[in-house]
């Protein structure tokens, strides 16, 4: 909403939801995002979350159900379709669904070069 006078106007948001979001941000470990159940209920079909249980938040009279955001479900699905192989002296990790066309071309070139080296005896 608008705060101030005709000469100076500031814009801000206030309310319980804003307070809760701010408190959850303070509770989150570095690099993590915490959300409440109300937010989780709105995003659960597109964002994968881990339920953490209830926490007492300063300024909120009741324990708040909290969730840690993991990733977009689309990213997780693509990662599950990734190619991963690890053998002695050999490791391959490929996530084609996350690659641009240029990156795919570069990867194909690198794979062909590696295959040529693998199939030809050193000599």
C-alpha positions in Angstrom: 0.0 0.0 0.0 0.9 3.6 -0.2 2.5 5.3 2.8 3.6 8.9 3.1 2.4 12.3 2.0 1.8 14.1 -1.3 5.4 15.2 -1.3 7.0 11.8 -0.5 5.4 8.5 -1.2 6.7 5.0 -0.2 5.2 1.6 -1.1 5.3 -1.4 1.1 3.4 -4.5 1.9 2.3 -5.5 5.4 0.3 -8.2 7.0 0.4 -11.6 8.6 1.5 -13.4 5.4 4.4 -11.0 4.9 5.5 -11.4 8.5 5.4 -15.2 8.2 7.4 -15.1 4.9 10.0 -12.9 6.6 10.3 -15.1 9.6 10.6 -18.3 7.5 13.3 -16.6 5.5 15.2 -15.9 8.7 14.7 -19.6 9.8 16.0 -21.0 6.6 19.6 -22.3 6.4 21.8 -20.5 3.8 20.7 -21.3 0.3 17.4 -22.9 1.4 13.9 -21.7 0.9 11.2 -22.5 3.6 7.5 -22.1 2.9 4.4 -22.5 5.0 1.6 -25.1 4.3 -0.5 -22.4 2.7 2.1 -21.7 0.1 2.9 -25.4 -0.3 -0.7 -26.2 -1.0 -0.6 -23.7 -3.9 2.7 -24.9 -5.5 2.8 -28.6 -4.7 1.9 -29.7 -8.2 4.9 -27.9 -9.7 7.5 -27.7 -6.9 9.0 -30.6 -5.0 9.2 -29.9 -1.2 10.3 -31.7 1.9 8.0 -31.5 4.9 10.0 -30.4 8.0 7.3 -30.4 10.6 5.9 -27.6 12.8 8.0 -24.7 14.1 7.2 -21.9 16.5 7.6 -18.6 14.7 8.0 -15.3 16.6 4.8 -13.2 16.3 2.7 -16.2 15.3 0.4 -17.7 18.0 0.5 -21.3 16.7 3.2 -23.7 15.3 3.6 -23.3 11.6 3.9 -26.3 9.3 7.0 -25.8 7.2 8.4 -27.2 4.0 11.8 -26.9 2.4 11.7 -26.2 -1.4 13.8 -28.9 -3.2 13.4 -28.0 -6.9 10.9 -27.6 -9.8 9.4 -31.0 -10.5 10.2 -30.5 -14.2 13.9 -30.2 -13.3 13.8 -33.3 -11.1 12.1 -35.3 -13.9 14.7 -34.3 -16.4 17.5 -35.2 -13.9 15.9 -38.7 -13.4 16.1 -39.2 -17.2 19.8 -38.2 -17.2 22.4 -40.7 -18.3 24.8 -41.6 -15.5 27.4 -44.3 -15.7 30.5 -44.8 -13.5 33.1 -47.5 -14.0 36.8 -47.7 -13.2 38.6 -45.1 -15.3 35.3 -44.0 -16.9 32.5 -41.7 -15.8 29.6 -40.2 -17.9 26.9 -37.8 -16.8 24.6 -36.4 -19.4 21.4 -34.4 -18.9 20.2 -33.9 -22.5 16.8 -32.4 -21.6 18.5 -29.6 -19.8 20.9 -28.8 -22.7 20.6 -26.2 -25.4 21.0 -27.3 -29.0 24.6 -25.8 -29.0 25.4 -27.7 -25.9 24.0 -30.9 -27.4 26.2 -30.5 -30.5 29.3 -29.9 -28.3 28.5 -32.9 -26.2 28.0 -35.1 -29.3 31.4 -33.9 -30.7 33.1 -34.7 -27.4 31.5 -38.2 -27.2 32.6 -39.0 -30.8 36.1 -37.9 -30.0 36.1 -40.0 -26.8 34.7 -43.0 -28.7 37.4 -42.7 -31.4 40.1 -42.7 -28.7 38.5 -45.7 -27.0 38.1 -47.8 -30.1 41.5 -47.2 -31.6 44.5 -49.0 -29.9 47.2 -46.7 -28.8 50.2 -47.0 -30.9 
